[in-house]
């Protein structure tokens, strides 16, 4: 019994981190093998490459900083249930995620994709590191085993750009307008950080369709 789950997400989406945890719990509860593949979705594709002040960005998006803090508090409460120690107070910038997605793509080719995705989520949401900064990105991925020189060489080239564009076309094919978005065995889709029982039901339904 084997399943493939394609996850379309962005590393600055808190619900994507929550969805990752719930997916992991569903996989642990399933008697079988599940291959997970990560695909990019840029929530802010026009974001300056160096990112911008998080306070400035969130104030403009939600109308006030106070409203942003309320939303953050709601997410922190959900994250506690999933065992994720979010630290929004440590996050100074909202980053551009293009280079992060390129490194995730590279990690997929090197057999370290899930570890790199996890490291980027942790770096941003719990450590408050600026993942639009290339040196920071390289440090983060190198800490979990991705070859540092290979990462540097890729970021200094155009490698991975076409793959990101192709992934965007895939997202449009599935009509993705929010993330996380899960595709199970290329047959069933789930949108949002669904509860574990919903994910397991999708797994079982996909297996029954074989």
Secondary structure, 3 states (H helix, E strand, C coil): CEEEEEEEECCCCHHHHHHHHHHHHHHHHCCCEEEEEEEECCCCCCCCCCCEEHHHHHHHHHCCHHHHHHHHHHHHHHHHHHCCCCCHHHCCEECCCHHHHHHHHHHHHHCCHHHHHHHHHHHHHCCCCCCCCHHHHHHHHHHCCCCHHHHHHHHCCCCCHHHHHHHHHHHHHCCCCCCCEEEECCCEEEECCCCHHHHHHHHHHHHHCC
